[in-house]
């Protein structure tokens, strides 16, 4: 699965790891994350992420 990087702070969302602290289970593809999810480091919205 494709990793996505926050264009604002550089945080990388890795689908294999997910974001368990914010309710995103490991194995969750980026396009399956709810639209109200935000970057855990800077609060950027999903449209501020680009595929790596």
Protein Blocks (a to p, Z undefined) as FASTA:
>chain_A
ZZdddfknopacdfklopmknopaghiafklpcfkbccfklopafklpccZZ
